[in-house]
Structure formats: C-alpha cells, structure tokens
Amino acid sequence: MSNNQEVKQRIVKGNKLECNICKHDKFWGRTTLMNTPKMTFFKLDWANKSALNYICNNCGHVHWFMNK
Ligand SMILES: [Zn+2]
C-alpha cells in the first residue's frame, strides 16, 4: 500500500509545490498510466509511461509530472 494519496505538502525538484490556481499547498497524489488508445494513436514518445499527478486539496486542480 502506498501512502501517495496522503494529503500533504509536496516537494518537486526542491521546491514546495503551490497550486497554480488557488496557491494552496497541500496535495494528494496519484499515478496515471499514459498507455491509453488515444495516446498510442498519436504515437507520443511518452506513451506507456506513467505520470505523477498531484491534485490540489482545495480546488482540485491537477498538476502533472511526466518525468517521474
Ligand atoms: Zn488549488
């Protein structure tokens, strides 16, 4: 079991993550697989990879991190 869904402050590349929209600083996390048929259709080179999402616990804005 991962504790990735815990709501807490997140650090990205040494910087505290702050919501782009509402400036809230607590996020819950999830990992999203990118291998959807649509992604494969466009032959994006990051297809089949997983992306890390941090979702703002205040407004719900999803922040995407593709180089995890
Ligand atoms: Zn927010």
PDB file of the backbone (N, CA, C, O) and the ligand in Angstrom, with CONECT records:
HET     ZN  A 101       1
ATOM      1  N   MET A   1       0.833  -1.199   0.000  1.00  0.00           N
ATOM      2  CA  MET A   1       0.000   0.000   0.000  1.00  0.00           C
ATOM      3  C   MET A   1       0.871   1.253   0.000  1.00  0.00           C
ATOM      4  O   MET A   1       1.783   1.382   0.817  1.00  0.00           O
ATOM      5  N   SER A   2       0.593   2.150  -0.895  1.00  0.00           N
ATOM      6  CA  SER A   2       1.319   3.402  -0.968  1.00  0.00           C
ATOM      7  C   SER A   2       0.629   4.461  -0.121  1.00  0.00           C
ATOM      8  O   SER A   2      -0.591   4.440   0.044  1.00  0.00           O
ATOM      9  N   ASN A   3       1.398   5.361   0.399  1.00  0.00           N
ATOM     10  CA  ASN A   3       0.793   6.499   1.094  1.00  0.00           C
ATOM     11  C   ASN A   3       0.742   7.713   0.180  1.00  0.00           C
ATOM     12  O   ASN A   3       0.650   8.850   0.644  1.00  0.00           O
ATOM     13  N   ASN A   4       0.802   7.461  -1.128  1.00  0.00           N
ATOM     14  CA  ASN A   4       0.834   8.542  -2.109  1.00  0.00           C
ATOM     15  C   ASN A   4      -0.420   9.401  -2.071  1.00  0.00           C
ATOM     16  O   ASN A   4      -0.392  10.570  -2.455  1.00  0.00           O
ATOM     17  N   GLN A   5      -1.519   8.817  -1.607  1.00  0.00           N
ATOM     18  CA  GLN A   5      -2.775   9.561  -1.611  1.00  0.00           C
ATOM     19  C   GLN A   5      -2.939  10.422  -0.359  1.00  0.00           C
ATOM     20  O   GLN A   5      -3.948  11.104  -0.181  1.00  0.00           O
ATOM     21  N   GLU A   6      -1.948  10.376   0.481  1.00  0.00           N
ATOM     22  CA  GLU A   6      -1.974  11.210   1.668  1.00  0.00           C
ATOM     23  C   GLU A   6      -2.003  12.682   1.262  1.00  0.00           C
ATOM     24  O   GLU A   6      -1.320  13.083   0.320  1.00  0.00           O
ATOM     25  N   VAL A   7      -2.788  13.480   1.967  1.00  0.00           N
ATOM     26  CA  VAL A   7      -2.846  14.918   1.687  1.00  0.00           C
ATOM     27  C   VAL A   7      -1.754  15.605   2.487  1.00  0.00           C
ATOM     28  O   VAL A   7      -1.762  15.583   3.718  1.00  0.00           O
ATOM     29  N   LYS A   8      -0.813  16.216   1.776  1.00  0.00           N
ATOM     30  CA  LYS A   8       0.307  16.858   2.460  1.00  0.00           C
ATOM     31  C   LYS A   8       1.021  17.803   1.504  1.00  0.00           C
ATOM     32  O   LYS A   8       0.699  17.863   0.317  1.00  0.00           O
ATOM     33  N   GLN A   9       1.983  18.534   2.026  1.00  0.00           N
ATOM     34  CA  GLN A   9       2.817  19.373   1.175  1.00  0.00           C
ATOM     35  C   GLN A   9       3.690  18.468   0.309  1.00  0.00           C
ATOM     36  O   GLN A   9       4.115  17.400   0.749  1.00  0.00           O
ATOM     37  N   ARG A  10       3.954  18.902  -0.924  1.00  0.00           N
ATOM     38  CA  ARG A  10       4.753  18.114  -1.856  1.00  0.00           C
ATOM     39  C   ARG A  10       5.949  18.931  -2.317  1.00  0.00           C
ATOM     40  O   ARG A  10       5.844  20.132  -2.566  1.00  0.00           O
ATOM     41  N   ILE A  11       7.075  18.266  -2.424  1.00  0.00           N
ATOM     42  CA  ILE A  11       8.293  18.929  -2.877  1.00  0.00           C
ATOM     43  C   ILE A  11       8.634  18.415  -4.271  1.00  0.00           C
ATOM     44  O   ILE A  11       8.738  17.207  -4.480  1.00  0.00           O
ATOM     45  N   VAL A  12       8.810  19.334  -5.231  1.00  0.00           N
ATOM     46  CA  VAL A  12       9.178  18.970  -6.594  1.00  0.00           C
ATOM     47  C   VAL A  12      10.489  19.668  -6.931  1.00  0.00           C
ATOM     48  O   VAL A  12      10.558  20.897  -6.951  1.00  0.00           O
ATOM     49  N   LYS A  13      11.523  18.885  -7.192  1.00  0.00           N
ATOM     50  CA  LYS A  13      12.840  19.435  -7.527  1.00  0.00           C
ATOM     51  C   LYS A  13      13.307  20.445  -6.482  1.00  0.00           C
ATOM     52  O   LYS A  13      13.924  21.459  -6.808  1.00  0.00           O
ATOM     53  N   GLY A  14      13.007  20.153  -5.250  1.00  0.00           N
ATOM     54  CA  GLY A  14      13.474  21.004  -4.173  1.00  0.00           C
ATOM     55  C   GLY A  14      12.594  22.200  -3.877  1.00  0.00           C
ATOM     56  O   GLY A  14      12.886  22.987  -2.977  1.00  0.00           O
ATOM     57  N   ASN A  15      11.511  22.336  -4.639  1.00  0.00           N
ATOM     58  CA  ASN A  15      10.607  23.462  -4.423  1.00  0.00           C
ATOM     59  C   ASN A  15       9.275  22.979  -3.883  1.00  0.00           C
ATOM     60  O   ASN A  15       8.729  21.977  -4.347  1.00  0.00           O
ATOM     61  N   LYS A  16       8.766  23.688  -2.914  1.00  0.00           N
ATOM     62  CA  LYS A  16       7.459  23.338  -2.392  1.00  0.00           C
ATOM     63  C   LYS A  16       6.405  23.621  -3.453  1.00  0.00           C
ATOM     64  O   LYS A  16       6.330  24.725  -3.993  1.00  0.00           O
ATOM     65  N   LEU A  17       5.599  22.617  -3.743  1.00  0.00           N
ATOM     66  CA  LEU A  17       4.551  22.787  -4.753  1.00  0.00           C
ATOM     67  C   LEU A  17       3.443  23.684  -4.219  1.00  0.00           C
ATOM     68  O   LEU A  17       2.968  23.525  -3.095  1.00  0.00           O
ATOM     69  N   GLU A  18       3.050  24.630  -5.065  1.00  0.00           N
ATOM     70  CA  GLU A  18       1.972  25.547  -4.726  1.00  0.00           C
ATOM     71  C   GLU A  18       0.972  25.519  -5.885  1.00  0.00           C
ATOM     72  O   GLU A  18       1.374  25.574  -7.047  1.00  0.00           O
ATOM     73  N   CYS A  19      -0.290  25.436  -5.585  1.00  0.00           N
ATOM     74  CA  CYS A  19      -1.303  25.333  -6.632  1.00  0.00           C
ATOM     75  C   CYS A  19      -1.244  26.532  -7.581  1.00  0.00           C
ATOM     76  O   CYS A  19      -1.170  27.682  -7.148  1.00  0.00           O
ATOM     77  N   ASN A  20      -1.277  26.240  -8.881  1.00  0.00           N
ATOM     78  CA  ASN A  20      -1.266  27.303  -9.886  1.00  0.00           C
ATOM     79  C   ASN A  20      -2.500  28.184  -9.797  1.00  0.00           C
ATOM     80  O   ASN A  20      -2.469  29.347 -10.199  1.00  0.00           O
ATOM     81  N   ILE A  21      -3.552  27.651  -9.286  1.00  0.00           N
ATOM     82  CA  ILE A  21      -4.835  28.352  -9.319  1.00  0.00           C
ATOM     83  C   ILE A  21      -5.115  29.090  -8.015  1.00  0.00           C
ATOM     84  O   ILE A  21      -5.400  30.288  -8.011  1.00  0.00           O
ATOM     85  N   CYS A  22      -5.028  28.349  -6.903  1.00  0.00           N
ATOM     86  CA  CYS A  22      -5.501  28.944  -5.655  1.00  0.00           C
ATOM     87  C   CYS A  22      -4.399  29.134  -4.613  1.00  0.00           C
ATOM     88  O   CYS A  22      -4.655  29.633  -3.517  1.00  0.00           O
ATOM     89  N   LYS A  23      -3.154  28.728  -4.962  1.00  0.00           N
ATOM     90  CA  LYS A  23      -1.987  28.901  -4.084  1.00  0.00           C
ATOM     91  C   LYS A  23      -2.034  28.034  -2.829  1.00  0.00           C
ATOM     92  O   LYS A  23      -1.265  28.248  -1.892  1.00  0.00           O
ATOM     93  N   HIS A  24      -2.926  27.068  -2.815  1.00  0.00           N
ATOM     94  CA  HIS A  24      -2.965  26.108  -1.714  1.00  0.00           C
ATOM     95  C   HIS A  24      -1.695  25.261  -1.762  1.00  0.00           C
ATOM     96  O   HIS A  24      -1.100  25.093  -2.826  1.00  0.00           O
ATOM     97  N   ASP A  25      -1.282  24.731  -0.622  1.00  0.00           N
ATOM     98  CA  ASP A  25      -0.003  23.992  -0.618  1.00  0.00           C
ATOM     99  C   ASP A  25      -0.131  22.540  -0.140  1.00  0.00           C
ATOM    100  O   ASP A  25       0.862  21.918   0.234  1.00  0.00           O
ATOM    101  N   LYS A  26      -1.329  22.018  -0.155  1.00  0.00           N
ATOM    102  CA  LYS A  26      -1.475  20.603   0.202  1.00  0.00           C
ATOM    103  C   LYS A  26      -2.160  19.841  -0.933  1.00  0.00           C
ATOM    104  O   LYS A  26      -3.168  20.274  -1.492  1.00  0.00           O
ATOM    105  N   PHE A  27      -1.574  18.703  -1.242  1.00  0.00           N
ATOM    106  CA  PHE A  27      -1.981  17.935  -2.412  1.00  0.00           C
ATOM    107  C   PHE A  27      -2.055  16.460  -2.069  1.00  0.00           C
ATOM    108  O   PHE A  27      -1.333  15.969  -1.202  1.00  0.00           O
ATOM    109  N   TRP A  28      -2.944  15.764  -2.765  1.00  0.00           N
ATOM    110  CA  TRP A  28      -2.883  14.316  -2.712  1.00  0.00           C
ATOM    111  C   TRP A  28      -2.360  13.830  -4.061  1.00  0.00           C
ATOM    112  O   TRP A  28      -2.480  14.516  -5.076  1.00  0.00           O
ATOM    113  N   GLY A  29      -1.785  12.649  -4.049  1.00  0.00           N
ATOM    114  CA  GLY A  29      -1.104  12.176  -5.244  1.00  0.00           C
ATOM    115  C   GLY A  29      -1.725  10.929  -5.831  1.00  0.00           C
ATOM    116  O   GLY A  29      -2.385  10.148  -5.146  1.00  0.00           O
ATOM    117  N   ARG A  30      -1.492  10.764  -7.129  1.00  0.00           N
ATOM    118  CA  ARG A  30      -1.878   9.519  -7.791  1.00  0.00           C
ATOM    119  C   ARG A  30      -0.941   9.328  -8.975  1.00  0.00           C
ATOM    120  O   ARG A  30      -0.332  10.277  -9.470  1.00  0.00           O
ATOM    121  N   THR A  31      -0.842   8.107  -9.407  1.00  0.00           N
ATOM    122  CA  THR A  31      -0.062   7.799 -10.603  1.00  0.00           C
ATOM    123  C   THR A  31      -1.020   7.387 -11.704  1.00  0.00           C
ATOM    124  O   THR A  31      -1.897   6.547 -11.497  1.00  0.00           O
ATOM    125  N   THR A  32      -0.848   7.983 -12.880  1.00  0.00           N
ATOM    126  CA  THR A  32      -1.733   7.708 -14.004  1.00  0.00           C
ATOM    127  C   THR A  32      -0.934   7.066 -15.125  1.00  0.00           C
ATOM    128  O   THR A  32       0.076   7.621 -15.556  1.00  0.00           O
ATOM    129  N   LEU A  33      -1.364   5.920 -15.599  1.00  0.00           N
ATOM    130  CA  LEU A  33      -0.710   5.292 -16.747  1.00  0.00           C
ATOM    131  C   LEU A  33      -1.132   6.017 -18.015  1.00  0.00           C
ATOM    132  O   LEU A  33      -2.295   6.388 -18.176  1.00  0.00           O
ATOM    133  N   MET A  34      -0.167   6.216 -18.919  1.00  0.00           N
ATOM    134  CA  MET A  34      -0.419   7.004 -20.112  1.00  0.00           C
ATOM    135  C   MET A  34      -0.726   6.150 -21.338  1.00  0.00           C
ATOM    136  O   MET A  34      -0.879   6.682 -22.438  1.00  0.00           O
ATOM    137  N   ASN A  35      -0.816   4.852 -21.165  1.00  0.00           N
ATOM    138  CA  ASN A  35      -0.972   3.971 -22.332  1.00  0.00           C
ATOM    139  C   ASN A  35      -2.436   3.801 -22.734  1.00  0.00           C
ATOM    140  O   ASN A  35      -2.946   2.685 -22.820  1.00  0.00           O
ATOM    141  N   THR A  36      -3.085   4.912 -22.973  1.00  0.00           N
ATOM    142  CA  THR A  36      -4.453   4.853 -23.459  1.00  0.00           C
ATOM    143  C   THR A  36      -4.436   4.705 -24.978  1.00  0.00           C
ATOM    144  O   THR A  36      -3.445   5.084 -25.603  1.00  0.00           O
ATOM    145  N   PRO A  37      -5.467   4.181 -25.588  1.00  0.00           N
ATOM    146  CA  PRO A  37      -5.508   4.068 -27.058  1.00  0.00           C
ATOM    147  C   PRO A  37      -5.271   5.407 -27.744  1.00  0.00           C
ATOM    148  O   PRO A  37      -4.589   5.472 -28.766  1.00  0.00           O
ATOM    149  N   LYS A  38      -5.826   6.463 -27.191  1.00  0.00           N
ATOM    150  CA  LYS A  38      -5.644   7.781 -27.787  1.00  0.00           C
ATOM    151  C   LYS A  38      -4.165   8.178 -27.811  1.00  0.00           C
ATOM    152  O   LYS A  38      -3.662   8.682 -28.815  1.00  0.00           O
ATOM    153  N   MET A  39      -3.492   7.947 -26.707  1.00  0.00           N
ATOM    154  CA  MET A  39      -2.072   8.287 -26.639  1.00  0.00           C
ATOM    155  C   MET A  39      -1.274   7.461 -27.640  1.00  0.00           C
ATOM    156  O   MET A  39      -0.354   7.974 -28.276  1.00  0.00           O
ATOM    157  N   THR A  40      -1.619   6.202 -27.778  1.00  0.00           N
ATOM    158  CA  THR A  40      -0.901   5.341 -28.718  1.00  0.00           C
ATOM    159  C   THR A  40      -1.137   5.812 -30.147  1.00  0.00           C
ATOM    160  O   THR A  40      -0.230   5.798 -30.978  1.00  0.00           O
ATOM    161  N   PHE A  41      -2.367   6.228 -30.418  1.00  0.00           N
ATOM    162  CA  PHE A  41      -2.714   6.712 -31.757  1.00  0.00           C
ATOM    163  C   PHE A  41      -1.801   7.870 -32.171  1.00  0.00           C
ATOM    164  O   PHE A  41      -1.335   7.922 -33.309  1.00  0.00           O
ATOM    165  N   PHE A  42      -1.556   8.775 -31.264  1.00  0.00           N
ATOM    166  CA  PHE A  42      -0.724   9.924 -31.603  1.00  0.00           C
ATOM    167  C   PHE A  42       0.767   9.626 -31.524  1.00  0.00           C
ATOM    168  O   PHE A  42       1.602  10.477 -31.828  1.00  0.00           O
ATOM    169  N   LYS A  43       1.088   8.400 -31.110  1.00  0.00           N
ATOM    170  CA  LYS A  43       2.486   7.945 -31.086  1.00  0.00           C
ATOM    171  C   LYS A  43       3.398   8.903 -30.314  1.00  0.00           C
ATOM    172  O   LYS A  43       4.523   9.192 -30.720  1.00  0.00           O
ATOM    173  N   LEU A  44       2.888   9.362 -29.231  1.00  0.00           N
ATOM    174  CA  LEU A  44       3.716  10.216 -28.386  1.00  0.00           C
ATOM    175  C   LEU A  44       4.767   9.362 -27.699  1.00  0.00           C
ATOM    176  O   LEU A  44       4.480   8.254 -27.248  1.00  0.00           O
ATOM    177  N   ASP A  45       5.957   9.869 -27.624  1.00  0.00           N
ATOM    178  CA  ASP A  45       7.042   9.009 -27.152  1.00  0.00           C
ATOM    179  C   ASP A  45       6.972   8.745 -25.656  1.00  0.00           C
ATOM    180  O   ASP A  45       7.700   7.903 -25.132  1.00  0.00           O
ATOM    181  N   TRP A  46       6.092   9.468 -24.973  1.00  0.00           N
ATOM    182  CA  TRP A  46       5.940   9.152 -23.556  1.00  0.00           C
ATOM    183  C   TRP A  46       4.722   8.277 -23.305  1.00  0.00           C
ATOM    184  O   TRP A  46       4.329   8.056 -22.159  1.00  0.00           O
ATOM    185  N   ALA A  47       4.128   7.781 -24.389  1.00  0.00           N
ATOM    186  CA  ALA A  47       3.031   6.827 -24.228  1.00  0.00           C
ATOM    187  C   ALA A  47       3.556   5.598 -23.503  1.00  0.00           C
ATOM    188  O   ALA A  47       4.730   5.246 -23.617  1.00  0.00           O
ATOM    189  N   ASN A  48       2.702   4.975 -22.784  1.00  0.00           N
ATOM    190  CA  ASN A  48       3.034   3.790 -21.987  1.00  0.00           C
ATOM    191  C   ASN A  48       3.865   4.108 -20.750  1.00  0.00           C
ATOM    192  O   ASN A  48       4.268   3.198 -20.026  1.00  0.00           O
ATOM    193  N   LYS A  49       4.117   5.343 -20.510  1.00  0.00           N
ATOM    194  CA  LYS A  49       4.780   5.707 -19.264  1.00  0.00           C
ATOM    195  C   LYS A  49       3.724   6.083 -18.233  1.00  0.00           C
ATOM    196  O   LYS A  49       2.538   6.213 -18.536  1.00  0.00           O
ATOM    197  N   SER A  50       4.185   6.248 -17.041  1.00  0.00           N
ATOM    198  CA  SER A  50       3.258   6.695 -16.018  1.00  0.00           C
ATOM    199  C   SER A  50       3.566   8.144 -15.673  1.00  0.00           C
ATOM    200  O   SER A  50       4.713   8.589 -15.723  1.00  0.00           O
ATOM    201  N   ALA A  51       2.535   8.845 -15.332  1.00  0.00           N
ATOM    202  CA  ALA A  51       2.682  10.237 -14.923  1.00  0.00           C
ATOM    203  C   ALA A  51       2.276  10.354 -13.463  1.00  0.00           C
ATOM    204  O   ALA A  51       1.403   9.636 -12.975  1.00  0.00           O
ATOM    205  N   LEU A  52       2.926  11.266 -12.794  1.00  0.00           N
ATOM    206  CA  LEU A  52       2.568  11.531 -11.419  1.00  0.00           C
ATOM    207  C   LEU A  52       1.655  12.749 -11.377  1.00  0.00           C
ATOM    208  O   LEU A  52       1.967  13.789 -11.956  1.00  0.00           O
ATOM    209  N   ASN A  53       0.548  12.617 -10.703  1.00  0.00           N
ATOM    210  CA  ASN A  53      -0.372  13.740 -10.532  1.00  0.00           C
ATOM    211  C   ASN A  53      -0.381  14.158  -9.071  1.00  0.00           C
ATOM    212  O   ASN A  53      -0.441  13.322  -8.169  1.00  0.00           O
ATOM    213  N   TYR A  54      -0.320  15.455  -8.855  1.00  0.00           N
ATOM    214  CA  TYR A  54      -0.605  15.993  -7.528  1.00  0.00           C
ATOM    215  C   TYR A  54      -1.862  16.840  -7.670  1.00  0.00           C
ATOM    216  O   TYR A  54      -1.898  17.785  -8.459  1.00  0.00           O
ATOM    217  N   ILE A  55      -2.872  16.502  -6.916  1.00  0.00           N
ATOM    218  CA  ILE A  55      -4.152  17.176  -7.046  1.00  0.00           C
ATOM    219  C   ILE A  55      -4.368  18.086  -5.844  1.00  0.00           C
ATOM    220  O   ILE A  55      -4.307  17.650  -4.695  1.00  0.00           O
ATOM    221  N   CYS A  56      -4.621  19.347  -6.132  1.00  0.00           N
ATOM    222  CA  CYS A  56      -4.826  20.338  -5.084  1.00  0.00           C
ATOM    223  C   CYS A  56      -5.990  19.920  -4.194  1.00  0.00           C
ATOM    224  O   CYS A  56      -7.074  19.592  -4.677  1.00  0.00           O
ATOM    225  N   ASN A  57      -5.749  19.936  -2.896  1.00  0.00           N
ATOM    226  CA  ASN A  57      -6.794  19.510  -1.969  1.00  0.00           C
ATOM    227  C   ASN A  57      -7.831  20.604  -1.736  1.00  0.00           C
ATOM    228  O   ASN A  57      -8.841  20.374  -1.071  1.00  0.00           O
ATOM    229  N   ASN A  58      -7.586  21.776  -2.274  1.00  0.00           N
ATOM    230  CA  ASN A  58      -8.525  22.883  -2.103  1.00  0.00           C
ATOM    231  C   ASN A  58      -9.427  23.056  -3.317  1.00  0.00           C
ATOM    232  O   ASN A  58     -10.651  23.062  -3.185  1.00  0.00           O
ATOM    233  N   CYS A  59      -8.825  23.200  -4.514  1.00  0.00           N
ATOM    234  CA  CYS A  59      -9.638  23.482  -5.703  1.00  0.00           C
ATOM    235  C   CYS A  59      -9.710  22.305  -6.664  1.00  0.00           C
ATOM    236  O   CYS A  59     -10.524  22.317  -7.587  1.00  0.00           O
ATOM    237  N   GLY A  60      -8.873  21.284  -6.469  1.00  0.00           N
ATOM    238  CA  GLY A  60      -8.942  20.104  -7.316  1.00  0.00           C
ATOM    239  C   GLY A  60      -8.131  20.197  -8.592  1.00  0.00           C
ATOM    240  O   GLY A  60      -8.179  19.282  -9.413  1.00  0.00           O
ATOM    241  N   HIS A  61      -7.390  21.271  -8.780  1.00  0.00           N
ATOM    242  CA  HIS A  61      -6.561  21.399  -9.979  1.00  0.00           C
ATOM    243  C   HIS A  61      -5.509  20.297  -9.997  1.00  0.00           C
ATOM    244  O   HIS A  61      -4.865  20.035  -8.981  1.00  0.00           O
ATOM    245  N   VAL A  62      -5.332  19.650 -11.148  1.00  0.00           N
ATOM    246  CA  VAL A  62      -4.396  18.531 -11.270  1.00  0.00           C
ATOM    247  C   VAL A  62      -3.078  19.021 -11.862  1.00  0.00           C
ATOM    248  O   VAL A  62      -3.050  19.591 -12.953  1.00  0.00           O
ATOM    249  N   HIS A  63      -1.998  18.795 -11.136  1.00  0.00           N
ATOM    250  CA  HIS A  63      -0.665  19.135 -11.614  1.00  0.00           C
ATOM    251  C   HIS A  63      -0.013  17.855 -12.113  1.00  0.00           C
ATOM    252  O   HIS A  63       0.002  16.839 -11.418  1.00  0.00           O
ATOM    253  N   TRP A  64       0.530  17.917 -13.334  1.00  0.00           N
ATOM    254  CA  TRP A  64       1.090  16.723 -13.978  1.00  0.00           C
ATOM    255  C   TRP A  64       2.608  16.760 -13.959  1.00  0.00           C
ATOM    256  O   TRP A  64       3.223  17.798 -14.206  1.00  0.00           O
ATOM    257  N   PHE A  65       3.196  15.623 -13.665  1.00  0.00           N
ATOM    258  CA  PHE A  65       4.656  15.498 -13.706  1.00  0.00           C
ATOM    259  C   PHE A  65       4.994  14.262 -14.527  1.00  0.00           C
ATOM    260  O   PHE A  65       4.701  13.133 -14.134  1.00  0.00           O
ATOM    261  N   MET A  66       5.621  14.502 -15.680  1.00  0.00           N
ATOM    262  CA  MET A  66       5.819  13.435 -16.645  1.00  0.00           C
ATOM    263  C   MET A  66       7.181  12.752 -16.531  1.00  0.00           C
ATOM    264  O   MET A  66       7.398  11.704 -17.141  1.00  0.00           O
ATOM    265  N   ASN A  67       8.074  13.314 -15.780  1.00  0.00           N
ATOM    266  CA  ASN A  67       9.428  12.760 -15.774  1.00  0.00           C
ATOM    267  C   ASN A  67       9.730  11.986 -14.517  1.00  0.00           C
ATOM    268  O   ASN A  67      10.888  11.848 -14.123  1.00  0.00           O
ATOM    269  N   LYS A  68       8.700  11.487 -13.895  1.00  0.00           N
ATOM    270  CA  LYS A  68       8.881  10.728 -12.677  1.00  0.00           C
ATOM    271  C   LYS A  68       9.562   9.395 -12.993  1.00  0.00           C
ATOM    272  O   LYS A  68       9.807   8.598 -12.088  1.00  0.00           O
TER     273      LYS A  68
HETATM  274 ZN    ZN A 101      -5.820  24.785  -5.883  1.00  0.00          ZN2+
END
